[in-house]
Amino acid sequence: MTGTAATSDNGTAGSTGKVTFVGAGPGAADLLTFRAARAIAEADTVIWAASLVQAEVLEHAREDAVILDSSLVPMEDVLAEYRRAAEQGRRVARIHSGDPSLWGAVQEQLDRCRELGLETEIVPGVSSFSAVAAIAQRELTIPEVAQSVILTRLGGGKTPMPPGEEVRDFARHGTTMAVFLSAARTKQLVEELTAGGYPLDTPVVVAYQATWPDELVLYGTLETLEATVKEHRLWKHTLFLVGPALAATGTRSHLYHPGHFHTFRKADLAARRALRGSGAS
């Protein structure tokens, strides 16, 4: 959700400094939203990670803007720019890959900005999971097959998983899963997914550097996943989509069925009776 919080939440009266956390999307610069491009263009300081965001996004920045590559510095250097913004009333665009709400390390920055009396805003970005679904030309929520999407990562990495959030726990739902940050331990991932109930022939989409010039998108199953990852040496910047919806066909949404009605359209009575007879509500 996008919005500029009121000064009672984010800043002190009279503060003009502002930090906008910009979702840059999965990579391609033309996936920036208009709002994101405007935030970069208005910024006195632009902070971005060269390792995660394509340089073309900086084309929106002013010529006199301060540009800081956050992949080369610790968080303390970034916080120094926030402090400067608070003291001098500057605008900062902090560019994050994907959407800032997902594994973006944004909350700790928001907390610090509020301590400094800075106004804050979050501009959402296209997440890599939706970009990969678009590249694969697949709907992730197929009627009567999968109506939920689980976004998660494999446990055992740098950041421990909370209790009850292991991949095998989520796999028991049998719906679509988008698994981030897990390519380096694909064998463990396959073991957990199958332990949770996915059969070995479950479809998988493997996407490396989605929307980047060296993008690689591969298709297979859980049975072939580990070998595919090893063959192409995909240790990072890789996302997995898993679930039966990735191969499902032949189902129909009720939304545009002539027997379905809503505020703007009446149902055809015969089609409505047929639809209800099929067990639909």
FISEKE-631512 format. One record per residue (C-alpha): y, z, x. Coordinates in steps of 0.05 Angstrom, whole numbers, plus 32768, in hexadecimal, padded with zeros to 4 digits. Each point is the difference from the previous one (the first is absolute). Layout:
+------+------+------+
!   yy !   zz !   xx !
+------+------+------+
!    Y !    Z !    X !
...
+------+------+------+
end
This chain:
+------+------+------+
!   yy !   zz !   xx !
+------+------+------+
! 8000 ! 8000 ! 8000 !
! 8045 ! 7FEE ! 801A !
! 803D ! 802A ! 7FF8 !
! 8039 ! 8023 ! 8021 !
! 7FFB ! 804B ! 7FF4 !
! 803E ! 8026 ! 7FEB !
! 8026 ! 8028 ! 8034 !
! 7FE6 ! 8040 ! 7FE2 !
! 7FBB ! 7FEB ! 8018 !
! 800E ! 7FDA ! 8040 !
! 8045 ! 800E ! 801B !
! 803C ! 802D ! 8000 !
! 8041 ! 7FF1 ! 7FDD !
! 8029 ! 7FCE ! 8028 !
! 7FC7 ! 7FE8 ! 802B !
! 8001 ! 7FB4 ! 8009 !
! 7FC7 ! 7FF8 ! 8031 !
! 7FC2 ! 7FDF ! 7FE2 !
! 7FBA ! 7FEE ! 8016 !
! 7FDA ! 7FCB ! 7FDA !
! 7FB6 ! 7FFC ! 800B !
! 7FEF ! 7FB6 ! 7FF9 !
! 7FBA ! 7FE7 ! 7FF0 !
! 7FF9 ! 7FC0 ! 8029 !
! 7FBE ! 7FEB ! 7FE3 !
! 7FC1 ! 7FEE ! 8027 !
! 8023 ! 7FD3 ! 8033 !
! 801E ! 7FBF ! 7FE7 !
! 804C ! 8007 ! 7FFF !
! 8006 ! 7FD7 ! 7FC0 !
! 7FDA ! 8037 ! 7FDA !
! 803D ! 802D ! 8006 !
! 8020 ! 8010 ! 7FBD !
! 8049 ! 7FEE ! 7FF4 !
! 800F ! 804A ! 7FFF !
! 7FDF ! 8009 ! 8043 !
! 8026 ! 7FC7 ! 8020 !
! 8042 ! 801C ! 7FE5 !
! 7FF1 ! 8045 ! 801C !
! 7FF4 ! 7FE3 ! 8045 !
! 803F ! 7FD5 ! 7FFB !
! 802B ! 803D ! 7FEF !
! 7FE5 ! 802D ! 8036 !
! 8026 ! 8017 ! 803D !
! 7FBD ! 8012 ! 8021 !
! 7FBE ! 7FDD ! 7FF4 !
! 7FC0 ! 8025 ! 8016 !
! 7FC1 ! 7FD7 ! 8000 !
! 7FBB ! 7FFF ! 8021 !
! 7FF5 ! 7FBF ! 8026 !
! 7FB5 ! 800E ! 8001 !
! 7FFC ! 8000 ! 7FB3 !
! 8039 ! 7FD5 ! 7FE6 !
! 8011 ! 7FB7 ! 8010 !
! 8041 ! 7FF6 ! 8026 !
! 801A ! 7FCF ! 7FCC !
! 8013 ! 803B ! 7FD3 !
! 8038 ! 800F ! 8032 !
! 8022 ! 7FBE ! 7FEC !
! 801D ! 8027 ! 7FC6 !
! 8022 ! 8033 ! 802E !
! 8049 ! 7FFC ! 8014 !
! 8011 ! 7FE7 ! 8046 !
! 8021 ! 8043 ! 8010 !
! 7FC8 ! 802B ! 7FE5 !
! 7FDB ! 802F ! 802F !
! 7FB7 ! 7FEB ! 8004 !
! 7FCB ! 8034 ! 8013 !
! 7FB6 ! 7FF1 ! 8009 !
! 7FDD ! 803E ! 7FE7 !
! 7FBE ! 7FEB ! 8020 !
! 801E ! 8010 ! 8044 !
! 801D ! 8045 ! 7FF1 !
! 7FE8 ! 8042 ! 7FE2 !
! 8018 ! 8019 ! 7FBD !
! 8035 ! 802B ! 8022 !
! 8027 ! 7FC2 ! 8014 !
! 7FFD ! 7FE7 ! 7FB8 !
! 8019 ! 8043 ! 7FE7 !
! 803A ! 7FFC ! 8032 !
! 8016 ! 7FC1 ! 7FDB !
! 7FFC ! 8024 ! 7FBE !
! 802A ! 8038 ! 801C !
! 8033 ! 7FCD ! 8019 !
! 8001 ! 7FE1 ! 7FBA !
! 800E ! 8044 ! 7FE1 !
! 8038 ! 8010 ! 8031 !
! 8022 ! 7FBB ! 7FFE !
! 7FF0 ! 7FE8 ! 7FB9 !
! 7FD4 ! 7FC7 ! 8018 !
! 7FCD ! 7FD9 ! 7FD9 !
! 7FBA ! 7FFB ! 801D !
! 7FC9 ! 7FD0 ! 7FEA !
! 7FBC ! 801C ! 8015 !
! 7FCE ! 7FC7 ! 7FF9 !
! 7FB8 ! 8011 ! 7FF2 !
! 7FC5 ! 7FD1 ! 7FFC !
! 7FE0 ! 7FF7 ! 7FBC !
! 8019 ! 8031 ! 7FCD !
! 8020 ! 8041 ! 8019 !
! 7FD8 ! 802A ! 7FCE !
! 7FBE ! 7FEF ! 8021 !
! 7FF2 ! 801F ! 8044 !
! 8049 ! 7FF7 ! 8012 !
! 8010 ! 8044 ! 801F !
! 803C ! 7FFF ! 7FD2 !
! 7FFE ! 8045 ! 7FE1 !
! 800F ! 8024 ! 8041 !
! 803B ! 7FD3 ! 800A !
! 801A ! 800A ! 7FBA !
! 7FFC ! 804C ! 800B !
! 8029 ! 7FFA ! 803F !
! 8033 ! 7FD2 ! 7FE0 !
! 800A ! 8033 ! 7FC8 !
! 800A ! 8037 ! 8033 !
! 8036 ! 7FD5 ! 8020 !
! 8023 ! 7FF3 ! 7FBD !
! 7FF0 ! 7FB5 ! 8001 !
! 7FFA ! 7FD6 ! 7FC3 !
! 7FBC ! 7FDD ! 7FFD !
! 7FE1 ! 7FC5 ! 7FDD !
! 7FBA ! 7FE1 ! 8002 !
! 7FF8 ! 7FB5 ! 7FF6 !
! 7FB7 ! 7FEF ! 7FEE !
! 7FDB ! 7FCB ! 8026 !
! 7FC3 ! 7FD4 ! 7FF5 !
! 7FC3 ! 8027 ! 8016 !
! 7FCC ! 7FDC ! 802A !
! 7FCA ! 800C ! 7FCC !
! 8026 ! 7FD7 ! 7FCC !
! 8012 ! 7FCB ! 8034 !
! 7FB6 ! 7FF9 ! 8013 !
! 7FEC ! 7FFB ! 7FB7 !
! 8033 ! 7FC8 ! 7FF8 !
! 7FE7 ! 7FDC ! 803E !
! 7FB8 ! 8006 ! 7FE7 !
! 8017 ! 7FEB ! 7FBB !
! 7FDC ! 8039 ! 7FDF !
! 8013 ! 802F ! 7FC8 !
! 7FEC ! 8047 ! 8012 !
! 7FFA ! 8019 ! 7FB8 !
! 7FCF ! 7FD4 ! 7FDB !
! 7FF2 ! 8012 ! 7FB7 !
! 7FBD ! 8023 ! 7FF7 !
! 7FF4 ! 7FFF ! 804B !
! 8037 ! 802A ! 8022 !
! 803E ! 801E ! 7FE1 !
! 8016 ! 802C ! 803A !
! 8013 ! 7FF6 ! 8049 !
! 7FF5 ! 8037 ! 8033 !
! 802B ! 7FFF ! 803E !
! 7FE4 ! 802A ! 8039 !
! 7FEB ! 8004 ! 8048 !
! 7FC3 ! 8017 ! 8026 !
! 7FFD ! 8049 ! 8014 !
! 7FF7 ! 8018 ! 8047 !
! 803D ! 7FDE ! 801E !
! 8040 ! 801F ! 801B !
! 8012 ! 801D ! 7FBD !
! 7FCA ! 8028 ! 7FDC !
! 7FF0 ! 7FF0 ! 7FB8 !
! 800B ! 8036 ! 7FCB !
! 7FC2 ! 801C ! 7FDF !
! 7FE2 ! 7FD2 ! 7FCC !
! 8021 ! 7FC1 ! 801C !
! 7FC8 ! 7FE4 ! 8029 !
! 7FF0 ! 7FB6 ! 7FF7 !
! 7FBA ! 800F ! 7FE5 !
! 8020 ! 802B ! 7FC9 !
! 802D ! 7FC8 ! 7FEA !
! 7FC8 ! 7FCC ! 8005 !
! 7FDB ! 8023 ! 7FC8 !
! 8031 ! 7FE1 ! 7FCF !
! 7FE7 ! 7FBA ! 8011 !
! 8045 ! 7FE1 ! 7FF5 !
! 802D ! 7FD9 ! 802F !
! 8013 ! 8023 ! 8041 !
! 8034 ! 7FEE ! 8034 !
! 7FEE ! 8022 ! 8041 !
! 8036 ! 8006 ! 8034 !
! 7FFF ! 8016 ! 8049 !
! 7FB5 ! 7FFF ! 8007 !
! 7FEB ! 7FC1 ! 8027 !
! 7FF0 ! 8026 ! 8040 !
! 7FC8 ! 8025 ! 7FDD !
! 7FE2 ! 7FCB ! 7FD3 !
! 7FB8 ! 801A ! 8007 !
! 8015 ! 8043 ! 7FE4 !
! 8027 ! 7FDE ! 7FC9 !
! 7FC4 ! 7FD8 ! 7FE9 !
! 7FD4 ! 803E ! 8002 !
! 8030 ! 8027 ! 7FD4 !
! 800B ! 7FC7 ! 7FCF !
! 7FB6 ! 7FF6 ! 7FF6 !
! 7FF3 ! 804A ! 7FFD !
! 8032 ! 8003 ! 7FC7 !
! 7FDA ! 7FCB ! 7FD9 !
! 801A ! 7FBB ! 8013 !
! 7FC4 ! 7FD0 ! 800B !
! 7FFE ! 7FD9 ! 8041 !
! 8011 ! 7FBF ! 7FDC !
! 8043 ! 801C ! 7FE8 !
! 8037 ! 7FCD ! 8010 !
! 8031 ! 8010 ! 8038 !
! 8041 ! 7FDE ! 8015 !
! 8013 ! 800E ! 8049 !
! 8049 ! 7FF2 ! 8010 !
! 801F ! 8004 ! 8045 !
! 804C ! 7FFB ! 8008 !
! 8009 ! 7FE8 ! 7FB9 !
! 803D ! 7FD1 ! 7FF9 !
! 800B ! 7FFE ! 804B !
! 7FFA ! 7FBF ! 8027 !
! 7FBC ! 8016 ! 801C !
! 7FE6 ! 8016 ! 7FBC !
! 7FB5 ! 8000 ! 7FF9 !
! 7FDE ! 800A ! 7FBC !
! 7FB4 ! 8002 ! 7FFC !
! 7FCF ! 8007 ! 7FC7 !
! 7FBD ! 8022 ! 7FFF !
! 7FD9 ! 803C ! 7FE6 !
! 7FF5 ! 8048 ! 8016 !
! 7FC0 ! 7FE8 ! 8022 !
! 8027 ! 7FD0 ! 802D !
! 8040 ! 802A ! 8008 !
! 7FF0 ! 8023 ! 8042 !
! 7FE9 ! 7FC0 ! 8022 !
! 803D ! 7FDA ! 7FE7 !
! 8030 ! 8034 ! 801B !
! 7FDD ! 8003 ! 8044 !
! 7FFC ! 7FB4 ! 8006 !
! 804B ! 7FF8 ! 7FF6 !
! 8012 ! 8040 ! 8026 !
! 802A ! 801C ! 7FC7 !
! 8010 ! 8046 ! 8016 !
! 8045 ! 8009 ! 7FE0 !
! 8031 ! 7FE0 ! 7FCF !
! 7FC4 ! 7FF2 ! 7FD3 !
! 7FF7 ! 800F ! 7FB5 !
! 7FC1 ! 7FFE ! 7FD7 !
! 7FFC ! 7FF1 ! 7FB6 !
! 7FBD ! 8015 ! 7FE3 !
! 7FE1 ! 7FFC ! 7FBB !
! 7FDE ! 7FD6 ! 7FCA !
! 8043 ! 7FE5 ! 7FE5 !
! 8007 ! 7FD5 ! 803F !
! 7FC9 ! 7FD2 ! 7FE7 !
! 8003 ! 800A ! 7FB5 !
! 800C ! 7FC5 ! 7FD1 !
! 7FFB ! 7FF0 ! 7FB7 !
! 8020 ! 803D ! 7FE1 !
! 803C ! 7FFD ! 7FD2 !
! 803B ! 802E ! 7FF9 !
! 800E ! 8018 ! 7FB9 !
! 804B ! 7FFC ! 800C !
! 8006 ! 7FB6 ! 7FEF !
! 7FC5 ! 7FFD ! 7FD0 !
! 8016 ! 7FE6 ! 7FBB !
! 7FE2 ! 803E ! 7FE2 !
! 802B ! 802F ! 8028 !
! 8043 ! 8017 ! 7FE5 !
! 803D ! 8023 ! 801F !
! 8049 ! 800A ! 7FF2 !
! 8012 ! 7FB6 ! 8008 !
! 7FC3 ! 7FDE ! 7FE3 !
! 7FD4 ! 8007 ! 7FC3 !
! 7FB5 ! 7FF8 ! 8004 !
! 7FD9 ! 7FC8 ! 7FE0 !
! 7FD7 ! 8027 ! 7FCC !
! 7FBE ! 7FDA ! 800A !
! 8007 ! 8006 ! 804B !
! 8011 ! 804A ! 7FF8 !
! 7FC1 ! 800D ! 7FD9 !
! 7FD7 ! 7FDB ! 8034 !
! 8021 ! 8027 ! 8038 !
! 7FF3 ! 8043 ! 7FDE !
! 7FB9 ! 7FEB ! 7FF2 !
! 7FF5 ! 7FF7 ! 804B !
! 8010 ! 8049 ! 800B !
! 8049 ! 7FF9 ! 8014 !
! 8034 ! 802E ! 7FE4 !
+------+------+------+
end
